[in-house]
Amino acid sequence: MMVLYSGTTCPYSHRCRFVLFEKGMDFEIRDVDLFAKPEDIALMNPYNEVPILV
């Protein structure tokens, strides 16, 4: 199953959610606090930004 790391107020994250829902993909959403990002976000994305689809 895919995991979408997403910010609740990030418009790019919302776009990813819309596309995944419309395509009927099986995925899990993990909301990320954009002001206190966990360290594993930097390991998955060198820009340390969301959205990240794994």
C-alpha distance matrix in Angstrom:
0.0 3.8 6.6 10.0 13.0 15.7 19.4 20.7 23.7 22.4 23.0 20.7 17.7 18.8 19.0 15.4 14.5 17.0 15.7 12.1 13.8 16.4 14.2 12.4 8.9 6.1 5.6 7.4 10.8 12.7 16.3 18.5 22.2 23.7 26.9 25.7 22.6 21.2 22.0 18.5 18.2 21.1 19.5 16.5 18.9 22.6 23.7 22.3 21.2 18.4 16.3 13.9 10.5 8.7
3.8 0.0 3.8 6.7 9.9 12.6 16.3 18.0 20.7 19.1 19.6 17.1 14.3 15.8 15.8 12.1 11.8 14.6 13.3 10.0 12.4 15.0 13.1 12.2 8.5 6.8 4.7 6.4 8.8 10.7 14.0 15.8 19.6 20.6 24.0 23.0 19.8 18.9 19.6 16.2 15.4 18.2 17.0 13.7 15.6 19.4 20.3 19.0 17.7 14.8 12.6 10.2 6.8 5.5
6.6 3.8 0.0 3.8 6.4 9.4 13.0 14.9 17.8 16.3 17.5 15.3 12.1 14.0 14.8 11.3 10.8 14.2 13.8 10.8 12.9 16.0 15.0 14.1 10.7 9.0 5.5 4.8 5.9 7.1 10.4 12.1 15.9 17.1 20.4 19.3 16.3 15.4 16.6 13.4 12.4 15.6 14.9 11.8 13.7 17.5 18.1 16.3 14.9 12.0 10.2 8.0 5.7 5.2
10.0 6.7 3.8 0.0 3.8 5.9 9.7 11.7 14.2 12.6 13.7 11.6 8.3 10.4 11.5 8.2 8.0 11.7 11.7 9.5 11.7 14.8 14.4 14.1 11.3 10.6 7.0 6.1 4.9 6.1 8.3 9.9 13.6 14.3 17.8 17.4 14.5 14.5 16.0 13.4 11.4 14.6 14.8 11.6 12.5 16.2 16.0 14.2 12.2 8.9 6.8 5.7 4.5 6.5
13.0 9.9 6.4 3.8 0.0 3.8 7.1 9.9 12.4 10.9 13.0 11.2 8.0 10.9 12.6 10.0 10.1 13.9 14.4 12.8 14.8 17.9 17.9 17.7 15.1 14.2 10.5 8.6 6.1 4.9 5.9 6.5 10.1 10.8 14.2 13.6 10.7 11.0 12.8 10.7 8.4 11.8 12.6 10.0 10.6 14.1 13.7 11.3 9.5 6.4 5.5 5.1 6.4 8.1
15.7 12.6 9.4 5.9 3.8 0.0 3.8 6.4 8.7 7.3 9.6 8.6 5.2 7.9 10.3 8.8 8.6 12.2 13.5 12.6 14.2 17.1 17.8 17.9 16.0 15.6 12.1 10.2 6.9 6.1 5.0 5.7 8.7 8.9 12.7 13.1 10.8 12.3 14.6 13.3 10.5 13.6 15.2 12.8 12.5 15.6 14.3 11.9 9.1 5.6 4.9 6.9 8.7 11.3
19.4 16.3 13.0 9.7 7.1 3.8 0.0 3.8 5.5 5.0 8.4 8.7 6.2 8.3 11.3 11.0 10.8 13.8 15.7 15.4 16.5 19.3 20.6 20.8 19.2 19.0 15.5 13.4 9.7 8.5 5.5 5.2 6.5 6.2 9.9 11.1 9.9 12.2 15.0 14.7 11.7 14.4 16.8 15.0 14.1 16.7 14.6 12.1 9.2 6.5 7.1 9.8 12.3 14.9
20.7 18.0 14.9 11.7 9.9 6.4 3.8 0.0 3.8 5.8 8.4 10.0 7.6 7.9 11.6 12.0 10.8 13.3 16.0 15.8 16.0 18.8 20.7 20.7 19.7 19.4 16.3 14.0 10.3 9.6 6.4 7.4 7.9 8.4 11.5 13.1 12.7 15.0 18.2 17.9 15.2 18.1 20.5 18.6 17.9 20.4 18.3 15.8 12.8 10.2 10.2 13.1 14.9 17.6
23.7 20.7 17.8 14.2 12.4 8.7 5.5 3.8 0.0 3.8 6.3 9.0 8.0 8.1 11.3 12.7 12.3 14.0 16.8 17.5 17.8 20.0 22.1 22.6 21.9 22.2 19.2 17.4 13.6 13.1 9.9 10.0 9.6 8.7 11.3 13.9 13.9 16.8 19.8 19.9 16.8 19.1 21.9 20.1 18.7 20.8 18.1 16.0 12.8 10.7 11.1 14.5 16.8 19.8
22.4 19.1 16.3 12.6 10.9 7.3 5.0 5.8 3.8 0.0 3.8 5.5 5.3 6.5 9.0 10.3 10.9 12.7 14.8 15.7 16.8 18.7 20.4 21.5 20.4 21.1 18.1 16.8 13.3 13.0 10.4 10.1 10.5 8.7 11.9 14.3 13.4 16.4 18.8 18.5 15.1 17.1 19.7 17.7 15.9 17.9 15.1 13.6 10.0 7.9 8.1 11.8 14.2 17.6
23.0 19.6 17.5 13.7 13.0 9.6 8.4 8.4 6.3 3.8 0.0 3.8 5.4 5.0 6.3 8.8 9.9 10.6 12.6 14.4 15.4 16.6 18.6 20.1 19.6 20.8 18.4 17.8 14.7 15.3 13.2 13.5 14.3 12.5 15.7 18.1 17.1 19.8 22.0 21.5 17.9 19.7 22.2 19.7 17.7 19.8 16.9 16.1 12.4 10.0 9.4 13.1 14.9 18.6
20.7 17.1 15.3 11.6 11.2 8.6 8.7 10.0 9.0 5.5 3.8 0.0 3.8 5.4 5.1 6.5 8.8 10.0 10.9 12.6 14.4 15.5 16.8 18.6 17.6 19.1 16.6 16.4 13.7 14.5 13.1 13.3 14.8 12.9 16.4 18.3 16.5 18.9 20.6 19.6 15.9 17.6 19.7 16.9 14.8 17.1 14.5 14.1 10.4 7.9 6.6 10.1 11.8 15.6
17.7 14.3 12.1 8.3 8.0 5.2 6.2 7.6 8.0 5.3 5.4 3.8 0.0 3.8 5.4 5.2 6.3 8.8 10.1 10.7 12.4 14.3 15.5 16.6 15.4 16.2 13.4 12.9 10.0 10.8 9.7 10.5 12.6 11.6 15.4 16.8 14.8 16.8 18.8 17.5 14.2 16.5 18.3 15.5 14.2 17.0 15.0 13.8 10.2 6.8 5.0 8.3 9.7 13.3
18.8 15.8 14.0 10.4 10.9 7.9 8.3 7.9 8.1 6.5 5.0 5.4 3.8 0.0 3.8 5.4 5.0 6.2 8.7 9.9 10.5 12.2 14.3 15.3 14.9 16.1 13.9 13.6 10.8 12.4 11.2 12.8 14.7 14.1 17.6 19.3 17.8 19.9 22.2 20.9 17.7 20.3 22.0 19.1 17.9 20.8 18.7 17.5 13.9 10.5 8.7 11.7 12.4 15.9
19.0 15.8 14.8 11.5 12.6 10.3 11.3 11.6 11.3 9.0 6.3 5.1 5.4 3.8 0.0 3.8 5.4 5.1 6.3 8.7 10.0 10.6 12.4 14.3 14.0 16.0 14.4 15.0 12.9 14.9 14.3 15.7 17.8 16.7 20.4 22.1 20.2 22.1 24.0 22.4 19.1 21.2 22.7 19.5 18.1 20.8 18.8 18.4 14.7 11.6 9.4 12.0 12.2 15.9
15.4 12.1 11.3 8.2 10.0 8.8 11.0 12.0 12.7 10.3 8.8 6.5 5.2 5.4 3.8 0.0 3.8 5.5 5.3 6.2 8.6 9.9 10.7 12.3 11.2 13.0 11.1 12.0 10.5 12.7 12.9 14.5 17.2 16.6 20.3 21.4 19.0 20.4 22.0 19.9 16.9 19.2 20.2 16.8 15.9 19.0 17.6 17.0 13.7 10.3 7.5 9.2 8.7 12.2
14.5 11.8 10.8 8.0 10.1 8.6 10.8 10.8 12.3 10.9 9.9 8.8 6.3 5.0 5.4 3.8 0.0 3.8 5.5 5.2 6.1 8.5 10.0 10.6 9.9 11.2 9.4 10.0 8.4 11.2 11.6 14.0 16.8 16.9 20.6 21.6 19.5 20.7 22.8 20.7 18.0 20.9 21.8 18.5 18.2 21.5 20.2 19.0 15.8 12.1 9.5 11.1 10.2 13.3
17.0 14.6 14.2 11.7 13.9 12.2 13.8 13.3 14.0 12.7 10.6 10.0 8.8 6.2 5.1 5.5 3.8 0.0 3.8 5.5 5.2 6.0 8.6 9.9 10.5 12.7 11.9 13.1 11.9 15.0 15.1 17.5 20.0 19.9 23.5 24.8 22.9 24.3 26.4 24.4 21.6 24.3 25.2 21.8 21.2 24.4 22.9 22.1 18.6 15.1 12.5 14.3 13.3 16.4
15.7 13.3 13.8 11.7 14.4 13.5 15.7 16.0 16.8 14.8 12.6 10.9 10.1 8.7 6.3 5.3 5.5 3.8 0.0 3.8 5.5 5.1 6.1 8.5 8.8 11.7 11.4 13.5 13.1 16.2 16.9 19.1 21.9 21.6 25.4 26.4 24.1 25.2 26.8 24.4 21.7 24.1 24.6 21.0 20.4 23.6 22.4 22.1 18.9 15.5 12.7 13.7 12.1 15.0
12.1 10.0 10.8 9.5 12.8 12.6 15.4 15.8 17.5 15.7 14.4 12.6 10.7 9.9 8.7 6.2 5.2 5.5 3.8 0.0 3.8 5.5 5.2 6.2 5.4 7.9 7.7 10.2 10.6 13.9 15.4 17.9 21.1 21.3 25.1 25.6 23.1 23.7 25.3 22.7 20.4 23.1 23.2 19.6 19.7 23.2 22.5 21.8 18.9 15.4 12.4 12.7 10.3 12.7
13.8 12.4 12.9 11.7 14.8 14.2 16.5 16.0 17.8 16.8 15.4 14.4 12.4 10.5 10.0 8.6 6.1 5.2 5.5 3.8 0.0 3.8 5.5 5.1 6.3 8.4 8.8 10.9 11.2 14.9 16.1 19.2 22.1 22.7 26.4 27.0 24.9 25.6 27.6 25.1 22.9 25.9 26.2 22.7 22.9 26.4 25.6 24.5 21.5 17.8 15.0 15.7 13.6 15.8
16.4 15.0 16.0 14.8 17.9 17.1 19.3 18.8 20.0 18.7 16.6 15.5 14.3 12.2 10.6 9.9 8.5 6.0 5.1 5.5 3.8 0.0 3.8 5.4 7.8 10.9 12.0 14.5 14.9 18.5 19.6 22.4 25.2 25.4 29.1 30.0 27.9 28.7 30.6 28.1 25.7 28.4 28.7 25.0 24.9 28.3 27.3 26.7 23.6 20.0 17.2 18.0 15.8 18.1
14.2 13.1 15.0 14.4 17.9 17.8 20.6 20.7 22.1 20.4 18.6 16.8 15.5 14.3 12.4 10.7 10.0 8.6 6.1 5.2 5.5 3.8 0.0 3.8 5.5 9.2 10.9 14.1 15.2 18.8 20.5 23.1 26.3 26.5 30.3 30.8 28.3 28.8 30.2 27.4 25.2 27.8 27.6 23.9 24.1 27.5 26.9 26.6 23.7 20.3 17.4 17.4 14.6 16.4
12.4 12.2 14.1 14.1 17.7 17.9 20.8 20.7 22.6 21.5 20.1 18.6 16.6 15.3 14.3 12.3 10.6 9.9 8.5 6.2 5.1 5.4 3.8 0.0 3.8 6.6 9.1 12.3 14.0 17.7 19.8 22.8 26.1 26.8 30.5 30.8 28.3 28.5 30.1 27.2 25.4 28.3 28.0 24.4 25.0 28.6 28.3 27.5 24.8 21.3 18.4 18.2 15.2 16.5
8.9 8.5 10.7 11.3 15.1 16.0 19.2 19.7 21.9 20.4 19.6 17.6 15.4 14.9 14.0 11.2 9.9 10.5 8.8 5.4 6.3 7.8 5.5 3.8 0.0 3.8 6.1 9.7 11.9 15.4 17.8 20.6 24.1 24.9 28.6 28.5 25.8 25.6 27.0 23.9 22.3 25.2 24.6 21.0 21.9 25.6 25.6 24.8 22.4 19.0 16.2 15.3 12.1 12.9
6.1 6.8 9.0 10.6 14.2 15.6 19.0 19.4 22.2 21.1 20.8 19.1 16.2 16.1 16.0 13.0 11.2 12.7 11.7 7.9 8.4 10.9 9.2 6.6 3.8 0.0 3.8 7.2 10.3 13.6 16.5 19.4 23.0 24.3 27.9 27.3 24.6 24.1 25.5 22.4 21.3 24.4 23.6 20.2 21.8 25.5 25.9 24.5 22.5 19.1 16.5 15.3 12.1 12.1
5.6 4.7 5.5 7.0 10.5 12.1 15.5 16.3 19.2 18.1 18.4 16.6 13.4 13.9 14.4 11.1 9.4 11.9 11.4 7.7 8.8 12.0 10.9 9.1 6.1 3.8 0.0 3.8 6.7 9.9 12.9 15.7 19.3 20.7 24.2 23.5 20.8 20.3 21.9 18.8 17.7 20.9 20.3 17.1 18.6 22.5 22.7 21.1 19.2 15.8 13.4 12.2 9.2 9.5
7.4 6.4 4.8 6.1 8.6 10.2 13.4 14.0 17.4 16.8 17.8 16.4 12.9 13.6 15.0 12.0 10.0 13.1 13.5 10.2 10.9 14.5 14.1 12.3 9.7 7.2 3.8 0.0 3.8 6.6 9.8 12.8 16.4 18.2 21.4 20.6 18.1 17.5 19.5 16.7 15.8 19.4 19.0 16.2 17.9 21.7 21.9 19.7 17.9 14.6 12.7 11.7 9.7 9.9
10.8 8.8 5.9 4.9 6.1 6.9 9.7 10.3 13.6 13.3 14.7 13.7 10.0 10.8 12.9 10.5 8.4 11.9 13.1 10.6 11.2 14.9 15.2 14.0 11.9 10.3 6.7 3.8 0.0 3.8 6.3 9.5 12.9 14.7 18.0 17.5 15.3 15.3 17.7 15.5 14.0 17.6 18.1 15.4 16.5 20.2 19.8 17.4 15.3 11.9 10.3 10.2 9.4 10.6
12.7 10.7 7.1 6.1 4.9 6.1 8.5 9.6 13.1 13.0 15.3 14.5 10.8 12.4 14.9 12.7 11.2 15.0 16.2 13.9 14.9 18.5 18.8 17.7 15.4 13.6 9.9 6.6 3.8 0.0 3.8 6.4 9.9 12.1 15.1 14.1 12.0 11.7 14.4 12.5 11.3 15.1 15.8 13.7 15.0 18.4 18.1 15.2 13.6 10.7 10.0 9.9 10.2 11.0
16.3 14.0 10.4 8.3 5.9 5.0 5.5 6.4 9.9 10.4 13.2 13.1 9.7 11.2 14.3 12.9 11.6 15.1 16.9 15.4 16.1 19.6 20.5 19.8 17.8 16.5 12.9 9.8 6.3 3.8 0.0 3.8 6.7 9.0 12.0 11.6 10.2 11.0 14.2 13.2 11.5 15.1 16.6 14.9 15.4 18.4 17.5 14.4 12.4 9.7 9.7 10.7 12.1 13.6
18.5 15.8 12.1 9.9 6.5 5.7 5.2 7.4 10.0 10.1 13.5 13.3 10.5 12.8 15.7 14.5 14.0 17.5 19.1 17.9 19.2 22.4 23.1 22.8 20.6 19.4 15.7 12.8 9.5 6.4 3.8 0.0 3.8 5.9 8.7 8.1 6.4 7.8 11.1 10.9 8.9 12.2 14.2 13.2 13.3 15.9 14.8 11.4 9.9 8.1 9.3 10.4 12.7 14.2
22.2 19.6 15.9 13.6 10.1 8.7 6.5 7.9 9.6 10.5 14.3 14.8 12.6 14.7 17.8 17.2 16.8 20.0 21.9 21.1 22.1 25.2 26.3 26.1 24.1 23.0 19.3 16.4 12.9 9.9 6.7 3.8 0.0 3.8 5.5 5.4 5.7 8.2 11.7 12.7 10.8 13.4 16.1 15.7 15.4 17.2 15.7 12.2 11.0 10.1 11.9 13.5 16.2 17.8
23.7 20.6 17.1 14.3 10.8 8.9 6.2 8.4 8.7 8.7 12.5 12.9 11.6 14.1 16.7 16.6 16.9 19.9 21.6 21.3 22.7 25.4 26.5 26.8 24.9 24.3 20.7 18.2 14.7 12.1 9.0 5.9 3.8 0.0 3.8 5.6 5.6 9.2 12.0 13.2 10.5 12.3 15.5 15.1 13.9 15.3 13.1 9.9 8.4 8.4 10.7 12.8 16.1 18.1
26.9 24.0 20.4 17.8 14.2 12.7 9.9 11.5 11.3 11.9 15.7 16.4 15.4 17.6 20.4 20.3 20.6 23.5 25.4 25.1 26.4 29.1 30.3 30.5 28.6 27.9 24.2 21.4 18.0 15.1 12.0 8.7 5.5 3.8 0.0 3.8 6.1 9.6 12.3 14.4 12.4 13.5 16.9 17.3 16.1 16.8 14.7 11.5 11.0 11.8 14.3 16.2 19.5 21.3
25.7 23.0 19.3 17.4 13.6 13.1 11.1 13.1 13.9 14.3 18.1 18.3 16.8 19.3 22.1 21.4 21.6 24.8 26.4 25.6 27.0 30.0 30.8 30.8 28.5 27.3 23.5 20.6 17.5 14.1 11.6 8.1 5.4 5.6 3.8 0.0 3.8 6.5 9.3 11.7 10.6 11.9 14.9 15.8 15.3 16.1 14.8 11.2 11.6 12.4 14.9 16.0 19.1 20.2
22.6 19.8 16.3 14.5 10.7 10.8 9.9 12.7 13.9 13.4 17.1 16.5 14.8 17.8 20.2 19.0 19.5 22.9 24.1 23.1 24.9 27.9 28.3 28.3 25.8 24.6 20.8 18.1 15.3 12.0 10.2 6.4 5.7 5.6 6.1 3.8 0.0 3.8 6.5 8.3 6.8 8.5 11.4 12.0 11.8 12.9 12.0 8.2 8.8 9.7 12.1 12.6 15.7 16.6
21.2 18.9 15.4 14.5 11.0 12.3 12.2 15.0 16.8 16.4 19.8 18.9 16.8 19.9 22.1 20.4 20.7 24.3 25.2 23.7 25.6 28.7 28.8 28.5 25.6 24.1 20.3 17.5 15.3 11.7 11.0 7.8 8.2 9.2 9.6 6.5 3.8 0.0 3.8 5.5 5.8 7.8 9.7 10.8 11.7 13.0 13.2 9.5 10.9 11.5 13.6 13.0 15.6 15.6
22.0 19.6 16.6 16.0 12.8 14.6 15.0 18.2 19.8 18.8 22.0 20.6 18.8 22.2 24.0 22.0 22.8 26.4 26.8 25.3 27.6 30.6 30.2 30.1 27.0 25.5 21.9 19.5 17.7 14.4 14.2 11.1 11.7 12.0 12.3 9.3 6.5 3.8 0.0 3.8 5.4 5.6 6.9 9.2 10.4 11.0 12.1 8.8 11.4 12.8 14.8 13.6 16.2 15.7
18.5 16.2 13.4 13.4 10.7 13.3 14.7 17.9 19.9 18.5 21.5 19.6 17.5 20.9 22.4 19.9 20.7 24.4 24.4 22.7 25.1 28.1 27.4 27.2 23.9 22.4 18.8 16.7 15.5 12.5 13.2 10.9 12.7 13.2 14.4 11.7 8.3 5.5 3.8 0.0 3.8 5.4 5.0 6.4 8.7 10.3 12.0 9.1 11.2 11.8 13.3 11.2 13.2 12.2
18.2 15.4 12.4 11.4 8.4 10.5 11.7 15.2 16.8 15.1 17.9 15.9 14.2 17.7 19.1 16.9 18.0 21.6 21.7 20.4 22.9 25.7 25.2 25.4 22.3 21.3 17.7 15.8 14.0 11.3 11.5 8.9 10.8 10.5 12.4 10.6 6.8 5.8 5.4 3.8 0.0 3.8 5.4 5.2 6.1 8.2 9.0 5.9 7.4 8.1 9.8 8.2 11.0 11.0
21.1 18.2 15.6 14.6 11.8 13.6 14.4 18.1 19.1 17.1 19.7 17.6 16.5 20.3 21.2 19.2 20.9 24.3 24.1 23.1 25.9 28.4 27.8 28.3 25.2 24.4 20.9 19.4 17.6 15.1 15.1 12.2 13.4 12.3 13.5 11.9 8.5 7.8 5.6 5.4 3.8 0.0 3.8 5.5 5.1 5.4 6.9 4.6 7.8 9.9 11.9 10.4 13.4 13.3
19.5 17.0 14.9 14.8 12.6 15.2 16.8 20.5 21.9 19.7 22.2 19.7 18.3 22.0 22.7 20.2 21.8 25.2 24.6 23.2 26.2 28.7 27.6 28.0 24.6 23.6 20.3 19.0 18.1 15.8 16.6 14.2 16.1 15.5 16.9 14.9 11.4 9.7 6.9 5.0 5.4 3.8 0.0 3.8 5.7 6.5 9.3 7.9 10.7 12.1 13.5 11.0 13.0 11.9
16.5 13.7 11.8 11.6 10.0 12.8 15.0 18.6 20.1 17.7 19.7 16.9 15.5 19.1 19.5 16.8 18.5 21.8 21.0 19.6 22.7 25.0 23.9 24.4 21.0 20.2 17.1 16.2 15.4 13.7 14.9 13.2 15.7 15.1 17.3 15.8 12.0 10.8 9.2 6.4 5.2 5.5 3.8 0.0 3.8 6.6 9.0 7.9 9.4 9.9 10.6 7.6 9.3 8.4
18.9 15.6 13.7 12.5 10.6 12.5 14.1 17.9 18.7 15.9 17.7 14.8 14.2 17.9 18.1 15.9 18.2 21.2 20.4 19.7 22.9 24.9 24.1 25.0 21.9 21.8 18.6 17.9 16.5 15.0 15.4 13.3 15.4 13.9 16.1 15.3 11.8 11.7 10.4 8.7 6.1 5.1 5.7 3.8 0.0 3.8 5.4 5.3 6.7 8.1 9.3 7.2 9.9 10.3
22.6 19.4 17.5 16.2 14.1 15.6 16.7 20.4 20.8 17.9 19.8 17.1 17.0 20.8 20.8 19.0 21.5 24.4 23.6 23.2 26.4 28.3 27.5 28.6 25.6 25.5 22.5 21.7 20.2 18.4 18.4 15.9 17.2 15.3 16.8 16.1 12.9 13.0 11.0 10.3 8.2 5.4 6.5 6.6 3.8 0.0 3.8 5.4 8.0 10.7 12.3 10.8 13.6 14.0
23.7 20.3 18.1 16.0 13.7 14.3 14.6 18.3 18.1 15.1 16.9 14.5 15.0 18.7 18.8 17.6 20.2 22.9 22.4 22.5 25.6 27.3 26.9 28.3 25.6 25.9 22.7 21.9 19.8 18.1 17.5 14.8 15.7 13.1 14.7 14.8 12.0 13.2 12.1 12.0 9.0 6.9 9.3 9.0 5.4 3.8 0.0 3.8 5.5 8.8 10.8 10.6 13.9 15.2
22.3 19.0 16.3 14.2 11.3 11.9 12.1 15.8 16.0 13.6 16.1 14.1 13.8 17.5 18.4 17.0 19.0 22.1 22.1 21.8 24.5 26.7 26.6 27.5 24.8 24.5 21.1 19.7 17.4 15.2 14.4 11.4 12.2 9.9 11.5 11.2 8.2 9.5 8.8 9.1 5.9 4.6 7.9 7.9 5.3 5.4 3.8 0.0 3.8 7.1 9.6 9.5 13.1 14.3
21.2 17.7 14.9 12.2 9.5 9.1 9.2 12.8 12.8 10.0 12.4 10.4 10.2 13.9 14.7 13.7 15.8 18.6 18.9 18.9 21.5 23.6 23.7 24.8 22.4 22.5 19.2 17.9 15.3 13.6 12.4 9.9 11.0 8.4 11.0 11.6 8.8 10.9 11.4 11.2 7.4 7.8 10.7 9.4 6.7 8.0 5.5 3.8 0.0 3.8 6.5 7.6 11.4 13.5
18.4 14.8 12.0 8.9 6.4 5.6 6.5 10.2 10.7 7.9 10.0 7.9 6.8 10.5 11.6 10.3 12.1 15.1 15.5 15.4 17.8 20.0 20.3 21.3 19.0 19.1 15.8 14.6 11.9 10.7 9.7 8.1 10.1 8.4 11.8 12.4 9.7 11.5 12.8 11.8 8.1 9.9 12.1 9.9 8.1 10.7 8.8 7.1 3.8 0.0 3.0 5.2 8.8 11.5
16.3 12.6 10.2 6.8 5.5 4.9 7.1 10.2 11.1 8.1 9.4 6.6 5.0 8.7 9.4 7.5 9.5 12.5 12.7 12.4 15.0 17.2 17.4 18.4 16.2 16.5 13.4 12.7 10.3 10.0 9.7 9.3 11.9 10.7 14.3 14.9 12.1 13.6 14.8 13.3 9.8 11.9 13.5 10.6 9.3 12.3 10.8 9.6 6.5 3.0 0.0 3.8 6.6 9.9
13.9 10.2 8.0 5.7 5.1 6.9 9.8 13.1 14.5 11.8 13.1 10.1 8.3 11.7 12.0 9.2 11.1 14.3 13.7 12.7 15.7 18.0 17.4 18.2 15.3 15.3 12.2 11.7 10.2 9.9 10.7 10.4 13.5 12.8 16.2 16.0 12.6 13.0 13.6 11.2 8.2 10.4 11.0 7.6 7.2 10.8 10.6 9.5 7.6 5.2 3.8 0.0 3.8 6.4
10.5 6.8 5.7 4.5 6.4 8.7 12.3 14.9 16.8 14.2 14.9 11.8 9.7 12.4 12.2 8.7 10.2 13.3 12.1 10.3 13.6 15.8 14.6 15.2 12.1 12.1 9.2 9.7 9.4 10.2 12.1 12.7 16.2 16.1 19.5 19.1 15.7 15.6 16.2 13.2 11.0 13.4 13.0 9.3 9.9 13.6 13.9 13.1 11.4 8.8 6.6 3.8 0.0 3.8
8.7 5.5 5.2 6.5 8.1 11.3 14.9 17.6 19.8 17.6 18.6 15.6 13.3 15.9 15.9 12.2 13.3 16.4 15.0 12.7 15.8 18.1 16.4 16.5 12.9 12.1 9.5 9.9 10.6 11.0 13.6 14.2 17.8 18.1 21.3 20.2 16.6 15.6 15.7 12.2 11.0 13.3 11.9 8.4 10.3 14.0 15.2 14.3 13.5 11.5 9.9 6.4 3.8 0.0
